[in-house]
Amino acid sequence: MDFETLANLTAVAAFLLAMGWLLAGSVMIKRWGREPSEIALVIGRRIGGVYLGIALLFFLSRSTNSTELVDLLSTTGLFINALLASLGIFEFIKHRVGPAIFISVLVEIFLLLGFGRLVLL
């Protein structure tokens, strides 16, 4: 998979997460088997803003010719997705979230493998 395809997929995934957290934080939290609190919703909306920024970053950089930028974004994407997948598994093991977390973990592993392939090339 080339960087442009992976950047587009990342932009779409981040945009969907952003909209979920910004517009339906309660649904996002309930999907993980927890009841939303006011502070969790505030934090979720702020995270939605971060995801929207990530979506824009990858969307705008999708057709770059800069090898350096592709390397930097791929390394960052690898790190972010490895951390998120690990945290999702950890929280499941600690019984803080339900099995629905594995939907997120599978997407993160898919992106992790894509960025890992680009980093190793």
N, C-alpha and C positions, 0 to 999 in steps of 0.2 A: 504494500500500500504506500502510495507516495504522500508527501507532506500535504499537498493541497487537499486530497481526499480526507486525510486524518484531521486537518484543520477544520474542514467543513463539518465533519462528524462531531468534533469537539465543540464547535460553535453551536451546533444544533442542540447537543446534549446540555451544554451550559445554559443556553437560552431557555430550554424547557425547565431545567432546575430553577433558574431565576424566576420564571413566571410562577412555578409552583410555590416557591418560598414567598414571593411578593404578594401573590393573590390568594393562595390557599394553604397557608402555613399549617393550619389545623389538620388538613388532610394529610400533609406530608408527615406530621408527627404521629397521627393516628395510624398511618400505614406501617409504622415501625412498632406498633403495639403499645403506645404511650398516650396519655391524655395531655393535651397541650396546656401549658401555663402561659400567663401573660408575658413573662420574661423570655420564655422559649420562643414565643411568636415575635417579640421584638428582635431577638438575636437572629431568628430565621429570616426576617425581612432584611436585616443588614447583610446576612450571607447571600440573600437573593441579589442584592446590589453588587456584591463581589462576583457572583456567577455571571451577572449581566456584563460586567467589565471583562471577564475572561472570554465570554462569547464574542464580544466586540473585538478583542485583541486577536483571537484566532481567525475570525471572519476577515478582518482587514489585512491580516498577514498571510492569508491562504495562498496567494499567488506570487509571493516574494521570490526574487532571484538570489537573495542574499544567503549564501551557505552558512554564514555566521549566525544570522537570525534564525534560520531553520534549526541549527544545532542548539542554540539557546532555548528556543521554545520547545523543542523535542525533549531536551534534558529536564526542563521545568515540568512539562506534561508527564514525563516518566515519574518524576519525584512526587508530584501532586497525586497522581492516580495510585502509586504504590502506597503512599501514606493513607489515602482515603480507604483503599481496599483493606489495608492492615487494621485501621481503626474500626471499620465495619465488622470485621471478623472478631476483633478483640471485644467490642461492645456486645456482640452476640454471645460469645463465650461467657462473659460476665453477666448475662441475662438482663442487660439493660435495654435491648431492642429485640424485636421478634424476627422470625425467619424472612420477612419481607425485605430486610436489609440486604439479602443476597441478590435482589434485583439490581440494587445500586452497585454492589460488589462485583457482579458479573460485568456490568458496563465499564467499571473502573479497570478491571483486569483486561478487558478487550482493548481499551485505550492504552493501558500500560504496555501491553504487548506490541501495539502499533508504534508507540513512541520508542519503546526499547529497540525495536527493529531499526528505526531510523537512527538512533544514537549509535548503534553498533555497526552501521554501514560505513 
